[in-house]
């Protein structure tokens, strides 16, 4: 299957993308991973992207699109992929359509992970990270440490990242609403969107997503 995953910050896209890609046996292609890989490998695209980032500028759509094109042409993506973080706006979605049409393939579904805005704010703003190991993550409501402010795993100090503050989260949501959310309507016009709730246990959300994607694939046959 060829899938685009969308949803606001805090909807759990990263978690679900990894799980769904494994279940569907397709590569998980995330924008963040593309940038990191190209920059670390010092590809021409990576060098170009880094020049924009070092200057404090946004990487142009054409660079992001070129990276995605290169990744989707790799052997493991021949039979499908799951795109996470791309396309990020309507112009990127149009470019992706043009690219896929050129290759003689098409998307099977666009999975929209829905989450109430206040829940998103609560999820992200309540997150606390260990200073010793960023993989140790806690939450003031959903995953409290035994001792407030102290990591259960290594005893390190727990802190709130600057980009997890409520004000920053609301700014990120506004960016999502104005730039990324319009692609949902764009793909709805093509009959590709399936929307599911991202509330509940992780396993339940994954199963919900798989059932929705199976139904969409059957309809598009």
Secondary structure, DSSP 8 states (H G I E B T S, - for coil): -EEEEEE-TTS-HHHHHHHHHHHHT-EEEEHHHHHHHHHHTT-HHHHHHHHHHHTT----HHHHHHHHHHHHTSGGGTT-EEEES---SHHHHHHHHHHHHHHT----EEEEEE--HHHHHHHHHTEEEESS-TT-EEETTTB--SSTTB-TTT--BEE--GGGSHHHHHHHHHHIIIIITHHHHHHHTTT-EEEEE--S-HHHHHHHHHHHHHHHHHHT-
